[in-house]
Amino acid sequence: MSRAAKLNLFLFIVILCLSLIAWYQPGLQKTIVHYLSNIKADDIHRIVIERQDIGTLILSKKNNIWFMDQPYQLPANNLRVDTITALAEKRSYSQFQVKKSELARYQLDKPPLIVSLNEQQFALGTTHPVKKQRYVINIDNSSSSSVTVQLIHGVIYYQLRAALNTFISPFLVPPQAKITRIDWLGKTVKTDKGIWQLTPEEPYVSADSIAQFLHYWQLAQALRVETSVSVNLSNSELVQSKGIVIHYNLPGNKAEKIHYLIIEDNKQLRLLRTDMQIAYWLSAKQLQQITEFLPLTKK
């Protein structure tokens, strides 16, 4: 073997050895990442949030759509639900054992927040004085005298105790709903054997205009939702308010309807759900889109 060949073989062996050292990192302890639970966010189908002093929320997934079951029965805000289900896969930055008699030290004896994800319950206590992370335990109701306390990112606590209205979907029509009729401002648009008809008829209103009108309703969402609404109008004024009734079918051909009142109070526009005293705030442009026809073609 030539001298050059021996040198190349030697260099090859050196490189191979260095590669193996870099791969296996002998003498270095590998970092093990812990998570709050072994639940996957996509597997969660029921959520219960017990919020000290501000009430309990119950959410459930039906046909892959999240709904609020308590305190209202309404579609849930998917963005808010995603923050909740993400709790299951939150990184646990620290884990340590404490006696159950010492839980008061971490505000976990009477936690301000208890979250149930399917059958698992988690209690969130106070924050670490330095790290600003939140103390959490998995409530297992075991007879053991000790429990594992974990530390997770603290922001989730405030998301779980957010205002009730942020948990409600801003969409004016429920997901998966198929609109069959809309009554508004003395007009009606409904389907008859697959053909949409406007009553009374208006000149220059094209089929495209009707389709666009329905499209606006199907996708319309409020700027924000308001719960426990107190409207500064008399009963007679409410009766005379302009109304909108949306008729629709849910999967399984279940017929439903929503009755909205258009409330214009101090130049603020809201659609008030008369059955729940919930208001959906709109811009002037949004209200125009869902109450007026804008003909696309004229003769």
PADO-476165 format. One record per residue (C-alpha): x, y, z; residue number from 1. Coordinates in steps of 0.02 Angstrom, whole numbers, padded with zeros to 5 digits. Layout:
N
@c1=X&c2=Y&c3=Z&pos=NUM
...
This chain:
299
@c1=00000&c2=00000&c3=00000&pos=1
@c1=00068&c2=00169&c3=-00049&pos=2
@c1=00103&c2=00306&c3=00077&pos=3
@c1=-00040&c2=00412&c3=00007&pos=4
@c1=-00162&c2=00267&c3=00022&pos=5
@c1=-00110&c2=00237&c3=00203&pos=6
@c1=-00135&c2=00422&c3=00241&pos=7
@c1=-00309&c2=00422&c3=00163&pos=8
@c1=-00358&c2=00266&c3=00262&pos=9
@c1=-00296&c2=00346&c3=00424&pos=10
@c1=-00395&c2=00505&c3=00390&pos=11
@c1=-00550&c2=00402&c3=00352&pos=12
@c1=-00537&c2=00310&c3=00518&pos=13
@c1=-00511&c2=00474&c3=00612&pos=14
@c1=-00666&c2=00552&c3=00531&pos=15
@c1=-00768&c2=00396&c3=00568&pos=16
@c1=-00718&c2=00399&c3=00751&pos=17
@c1=-00759&c2=00585&c3=00767&pos=18
@c1=-00929&c2=00555&c3=00687&pos=19
@c1=-00969&c2=00415&c3=00810&pos=20
@c1=-00916&c2=00525&c3=00956&pos=21
@c1=-01027&c2=00668&c3=00895&pos=22
@c1=-01175&c2=00549&c3=00872&pos=23
@c1=-01168&c2=00457&c3=01038&pos=24
@c1=-01095&c2=00600&c3=01142&pos=25
@c1=-01015&c2=00487&c3=01274&pos=26
@c1=-01007&c2=00565&c3=01447&pos=27
@c1=-01149&c2=00689&c3=01408&pos=28
@c1=-01319&c2=00668&c3=01489&pos=29
@c1=-01461&c2=00682&c3=01364&pos=30
@c1=-01599&c2=00805&c3=01406&pos=31
@c1=-01767&c2=00719&c3=01433&pos=32
@c1=-01916&c2=00829&c3=01393&pos=33
@c1=-02068&c2=00801&c3=01506&pos=34
@c1=-02247&c2=00848&c3=01463&pos=35
@c1=-02395&c2=00882&c3=01575&pos=36
@c1=-02487&c2=00727&c3=01516&pos=37
@c1=-02487&c2=00590&c3=01386&pos=38
@c1=-02651&c2=00648&c3=01310&pos=39
@c1=-02646&c2=00708&c3=01130&pos=40
@c1=-02742&c2=00869&c3=01094&pos=41
@c1=-02834&c2=00789&c3=00948&pos=42
@c1=-02901&c2=00651&c3=01061&pos=43
@c1=-02989&c2=00770&c3=01180&pos=44
@c1=-03179&c2=00770&c3=01162&pos=45
@c1=-03239&c2=00847&c3=01326&pos=46
@c1=-03175&c2=00994&c3=01429&pos=47
@c1=-03234&c2=01054&c3=01599&pos=48
@c1=-03159&c2=01215&c3=01668&pos=49
@c1=-03201&c2=01251&c3=01850&pos=50
@c1=-03156&c2=01433&c3=01878&pos=51
@c1=-03159&c2=01493&c3=02057&pos=52
@c1=-03278&c2=01641&c3=02081&pos=53
@c1=-03322&c2=01657&c3=01896&pos=54
@c1=-03415&c2=01495&c3=01857&pos=55
@c1=-03392&c2=01331&c3=01765&pos=56
@c1=-03380&c2=01303&c3=01577&pos=57
@c1=-03417&c2=01138&c3=01491&pos=58
@c1=-03364&c2=01109&c3=01310&pos=59
@c1=-03386&c2=00954&c3=01203&pos=60
@c1=-03339&c2=00898&c3=01029&pos=61
@c1=-03479&c2=00835&c3=00917&pos=62
@c1=-03447&c2=00783&c3=00736&pos=63
@c1=-03274&c2=00864&c3=00752&pos=64
@c1=-03353&c2=01032&c3=00799&pos=65
@c1=-03331&c2=01108&c3=00972&pos=66
@c1=-03485&c2=01170&c3=01065&pos=67
@c1=-03514&c2=01255&c3=01231&pos=68
@c1=-03638&c2=01157&c3=01337&pos=69
@c1=-03632&c2=01266&c3=01493&pos=70
@c1=-03675&c2=01404&c3=01534&pos=71
@c1=-03740&c2=01429&c3=01355&pos=72
@c1=-03777&c2=01302&c3=01220&pos=73
@c1=-03684&c2=01380&c3=01074&pos=74
@c1=-03541&c2=01342&c3=00955&pos=75
@c1=-03373&c2=01371&c3=01039&pos=76
@c1=-03232&c2=01484&c3=00983&pos=77
@c1=-03107&c2=01365&c3=00900&pos=78
@c1=-02958&c2=01478&c3=00936&pos=79
@c1=-02996&c2=01477&c3=01121&pos=80
@c1=-03027&c2=01289&c3=01122&pos=81
@c1=-02858&c2=01260&c3=01039&pos=82
@c1=-02770&c2=01350&c3=01182&pos=83
@c1=-02861&c2=01237&c3=01306&pos=84
@c1=-02825&c2=01071&c3=01220&pos=85
@c1=-02643&c2=01124&c3=01202&pos=86
@c1=-02633&c2=01115&c3=01393&pos=87
@c1=-02621&c2=00925&c3=01381&pos=88
@c1=-02458&c2=00937&c3=01283&pos=89
@c1=-02380&c2=01080&c3=01380&pos=90
@c1=-02198&c2=01056&c3=01424&pos=91
@c1=-02167&c2=01018&c3=01607&pos=92
@c1=-02010&c2=01115&c3=01656&pos=93
@c1=-01994&c2=01040&c3=01829&pos=94
@c1=-02067&c2=00896&c3=01929&pos=95
@c1=-02052&c2=00865&c3=02116&pos=96
@c1=-02142&c2=00768&c3=02252&pos=97
@c1=-02231&c2=00853&c3=02397&pos=98
@c1=-02343&c2=00790&c3=02536&pos=99
@c1=-02528&c2=00823&c3=02509&pos=100
@c1=-02528&c2=00916&c3=02674&pos=101
@c1=-02409&c2=01043&c3=02595&pos=102
@c1=-02515&c2=01084&c3=02442&pos=103
@c1=-02578&c2=01247&c3=02520&pos=104
@c1=-02402&c2=01315&c3=02496&pos=105
@c1=-02433&c2=01309&c3=02308&pos=106
@c1=-02618&c2=01359&c3=02318&pos=107
@c1=-02660&c2=01182&c3=02260&pos=108
@c1=-02765&c2=01133&c3=02411&pos=109
@c1=-02904&c2=01249&c3=02350&pos=110
@c1=-02849&c2=01285&c3=02171&pos=111
@c1=-02922&c2=01435&c3=02080&pos=112
@c1=-02933&c2=01331&c3=01922&pos=113
@c1=-02970&c2=01147&c3=01887&pos=114
@c1=-02971&c2=01083&c3=01708&pos=115
@c1=-03038&c2=00914&c3=01654&pos=116
@c1=-02978&c2=00848&c3=01486&pos=117
@c1=-03081&c2=00692&c3=01452&pos=118
@c1=-03060&c2=00594&c3=01615&pos=119
@c1=-02900&c2=00677&c3=01677&pos=120
@c1=-02908&c2=00824&c3=01798&pos=121
@c1=-02775&c2=00956&c3=01822&pos=122
@c1=-02770&c2=01086&c3=01960&pos=123
@c1=-02677&c2=01249&c3=01929&pos=124
@c1=-02610&c2=01343&c3=02078&pos=125
@c1=-02502&c2=01496&c3=02106&pos=126
@c1=-02344&c2=01546&c3=02013&pos=127
@c1=-02161&c2=01513&c3=02052&pos=128
@c1=-02091&c2=01671&c3=02136&pos=129
@c1=-01941&c2=01680&c3=02019&pos=130
@c1=-01978&c2=01580&c3=01861&pos=131
@c1=-02158&c2=01645&c3=01847&pos=132
@c1=-02212&c2=01471&c3=01794&pos=133
@c1=-02374&c2=01394&c3=01859&pos=134
@c1=-02385&c2=01250&c3=01983&pos=135
@c1=-02495&c2=01107&c3=01921&pos=136
@c1=-02546&c2=00937&c3=01987&pos=137
@c1=-02637&c2=00792&c3=01908&pos=138
@c1=-02786&c2=00752&c3=02021&pos=139
@c1=-02785&c2=00563&c3=02034&pos=140
@c1=-02883&c2=00542&c3=02198&pos=141
@c1=-02761&c2=00408&c3=02254&pos=142
@c1=-02730&c2=00363&c3=02436&pos=143
@c1=-02547&c2=00410&c3=02422&pos=144
@c1=-02486&c2=00540&c3=02547&pos=145
@c1=-02383&c2=00630&c3=02415&pos=146
@c1=-02414&c2=00702&c3=02243&pos=147
@c1=-02308&c2=00760&c3=02096&pos=148
@c1=-02307&c2=00948&c3=02068&pos=149
@c1=-02257&c2=01011&c3=01896&pos=150
@c1=-02212&c2=01183&c3=01828&pos=151
@c1=-02281&c2=01240&c3=01660&pos=152
@c1=-02285&c2=01403&c3=01562&pos=153
@c1=-02398&c2=01521&c3=01658&pos=154
@c1=-02492&c2=01610&c3=01516&pos=155
@c1=-02618&c2=01467&c3=01497&pos=156
@c1=-02691&c2=01512&c3=01667&pos=157
@c1=-02753&c2=01681&c3=01606&pos=158
@c1=-02819&c2=01606&c3=01445&pos=159
@c1=-02923&c2=01482&c3=01544&pos=160
@c1=-02993&c2=01620&c3=01654&pos=161
@c1=-03029&c2=01736&c3=01508&pos=162
@c1=-03198&c2=01822&c3=01490&pos=163
@c1=-03344&c2=01707&c3=01450&pos=164
@c1=-03381&c2=01793&c3=01284&pos=165
@c1=-03210&c2=01742&c3=01214&pos=166
@c1=-03262&c2=01558&c3=01224&pos=167
@c1=-03413&c2=01586&c3=01109&pos=168
@c1=-03396&c2=01572&c3=00921&pos=169
@c1=-03411&c2=01742&c3=00834&pos=170
@c1=-03497&c2=01664&c3=00682&pos=171
@c1=-03679&c2=01715&c3=00660&pos=172
@c1=-03728&c2=01546&c3=00587&pos=173
@c1=-03673&c2=01382&c3=00670&pos=174
@c1=-03540&c2=01277&c3=00583&pos=175
@c1=-03608&c2=01140&c3=00470&pos=176
@c1=-03775&c2=01232&c3=00462&pos=177
@c1=-03862&c2=01234&c3=00293&pos=178
@c1=-03967&c2=01392&c3=00273&pos=179
@c1=-04141&c2=01358&c3=00204&pos=180
@c1=-04225&c2=01528&c3=00227&pos=181
@c1=-04191&c2=01705&c3=00286&pos=182
@c1=-04327&c2=01829&c3=00335&pos=183
@c1=-04272&c2=02010&c3=00357&pos=184
@c1=-04337&c2=02187&c3=00333&pos=185
@c1=-04498&c2=02127&c3=00252&pos=186
@c1=-04408&c2=02014&c3=00129&pos=187
@c1=-04387&c2=01826&c3=00118&pos=188
@c1=-04260&c2=01723&c3=00025&pos=189
@c1=-04288&c2=01536&c3=00026&pos=190
@c1=-04250&c2=01382&c3=-00075&pos=191
@c1=-04384&c2=01292&c3=-00175&pos=192
@c1=-04326&c2=01130&c3=-00256&pos=193
@c1=-04148&c2=01189&c3=-00254&pos=194
@c1=-04188&c2=01360&c3=-00328&pos=195
@c1=-04171&c2=01516&c3=-00220&pos=196
@c1=-04315&c2=01638&c3=-00231&pos=197
@c1=-04336&c2=01815&c3=-00165&pos=198
@c1=-04505&c2=01875&c3=-00103&pos=199
@c1=-04563&c2=02005&c3=-00146&pos=200
@c1=-04467&c2=02009&c3=-00307&pos=201
@c1=-04353&c2=02157&c3=-00338&pos=202
@c1=-04297&c2=02216&c3=-00509&pos=203
@c1=-04116&c2=02195&c3=-00555&pos=204
@c1=-04080&c2=02073&c3=-00413&pos=205
@c1=-03985&c2=01934&c3=-00498&pos=206
@c1=-03957&c2=01753&c3=-00446&pos=207
@c1=-03776&c2=01802&c3=-00415&pos=208
@c1=-03833&c2=01936&c3=-00293&pos=209
@c1=-03936&c2=01810&c3=-00196&pos=210
@c1=-03790&c2=01687&c3=-00194&pos=211
@c1=-03675&c2=01824&c3=-00129&pos=212
@c1=-03802&c2=01871&c3=00005&pos=213
@c1=-03809&c2=01691&c3=00067&pos=214
@c1=-03619&c2=01680&c3=00059&pos=215
@c1=-03604&c2=01831&c3=00173&pos=216
@c1=-03720&c2=01751&c3=00300&pos=217
@c1=-03633&c2=01584&c3=00295&pos=218
@c1=-03464&c2=01664&c3=00335&pos=219
@c1=-03517&c2=01817&c3=00436&pos=220
@c1=-03433&c2=01836&c3=00604&pos=221
@c1=-03449&c2=01972&c3=00734&pos=222
@c1=-03311&c2=02090&c3=00788&pos=223
@c1=-03345&c2=02027&c3=00964&pos=224
@c1=-03477&c2=01938&c3=01066&pos=225
@c1=-03562&c2=02012&c3=01218&pos=226
@c1=-03649&c2=01909&c3=01352&pos=227
@c1=-03783&c2=01959&c3=01480&pos=228
@c1=-03834&c2=02105&c3=01370&pos=229
@c1=-03928&c2=02252&c3=01444&pos=230
@c1=-04006&c2=02353&c3=01303&pos=231
@c1=-04054&c2=02534&c3=01336&pos=232
@c1=-04219&c2=02519&c3=01243&pos=233
@c1=-04398&c2=02503&c3=01303&pos=234
@c1=-04499&c2=02346&c3=01270&pos=235
@c1=-04601&c2=02437&c3=01137&pos=236
@c1=-04441&c2=02492&c3=01050&pos=237
@c1=-04376&c2=02315&c3=01053&pos=238
@c1=-04537&c2=02250&c3=00976&pos=239
@c1=-04522&c2=02379&c3=00836&pos=240
@c1=-04338&c2=02340&c3=00807&pos=241
@c1=-04294&c2=02268&c3=00638&pos=242
@c1=-04282&c2=02079&c3=00649&pos=243
@c1=-04189&c2=01943&c3=00556&pos=244
@c1=-04235&c2=01759&c3=00564&pos=245
@c1=-04114&c2=01629&c3=00499&pos=246
@c1=-04186&c2=01456&c3=00463&pos=247
@c1=-04062&c2=01315&c3=00439&pos=248
@c1=-04037&c2=01127&c3=00447&pos=249
@c1=-03902&c2=01039&c3=00546&pos=250
@c1=-03829&c2=00868&c3=00503&pos=251
@c1=-03969&c2=00741&c3=00515&pos=252
@c1=-04092&c2=00869&c3=00442&pos=253
@c1=-04129&c2=00944&c3=00612&pos=254
@c1=-04218&c2=01109&c3=00579&pos=255
@c1=-04169&c2=01258&c3=00686&pos=256
@c1=-04187&c2=01447&c3=00679&pos=257
@c1=-04108&c2=01600&c3=00757&pos=258
@c1=-04200&c2=01764&c3=00786&pos=259
@c1=-04092&c2=01920&c3=00787&pos=260
@c1=-04144&c2=02099&c3=00823&pos=261
@c1=-04044&c2=02239&c3=00744&pos=262
@c1=-04000&c2=02358&c3=00885&pos=263
@c1=-03928&c2=02528&c3=00842&pos=264
@c1=-03889&c2=02616&c3=01004&pos=265
@c1=-03774&c2=02768&c3=01013&pos=266
@c1=-03710&c2=02728&c3=00838&pos=267
@c1=-03662&c2=02552&c3=00894&pos=268
@c1=-03728&c2=02407&c3=00790&pos=269
@c1=-03770&c2=02241&c3=00868&pos=270
@c1=-03870&c2=02087&c3=00825&pos=271
@c1=-03961&c2=02032&c3=00982&pos=272
@c1=-04009&c2=01849&c3=01002&pos=273
@c1=-04177&c2=01865&c3=01087&pos=274
@c1=-04174&c2=01690&c3=01163&pos=275
@c1=-04007&c2=01710&c3=01254&pos=276
@c1=-03978&c2=01896&c3=01278&pos=277
@c1=-03815&c2=01882&c3=01182&pos=278
@c1=-03761&c2=02019&c3=01062&pos=279
@c1=-03645&c2=02010&c3=00912&pos=280
@c1=-03558&c2=02174&c3=00874&pos=281
@c1=-03545&c2=02220&c3=00690&pos=282
@c1=-03470&c2=02356&c3=00582&pos=283
@c1=-03583&c2=02459&c3=00469&pos=284
@c1=-03511&c2=02368&c3=00317&pos=285
@c1=-03549&c2=02197&c3=00392&pos=286
@c1=-03728&c2=02247&c3=00429&pos=287
@c1=-03748&c2=02310&c3=00251&pos=288
@c1=-03683&c2=02146&c3=00180&pos=289
@c1=-03807&c2=02040&c3=00276&pos=290
@c1=-03960&c2=02152&c3=00257&pos=291
@c1=-03947&c2=02228&c3=00083&pos=292
@c1=-03939&c2=02162&c3=-00094&pos=293
@c1=-03802&c2=02238&c3=-00199&pos=294
@c1=-03854&c2=02190&c3=-00377&pos=295
@c1=-03709&c2=02125&c3=-00481&pos=296
@c1=-03798&c2=02146&c3=-00647&pos=297
@c1=-03931&c2=02265&c3=-00713&pos=298
@c1=-04036&c2=02261&c3=-00869&pos=299
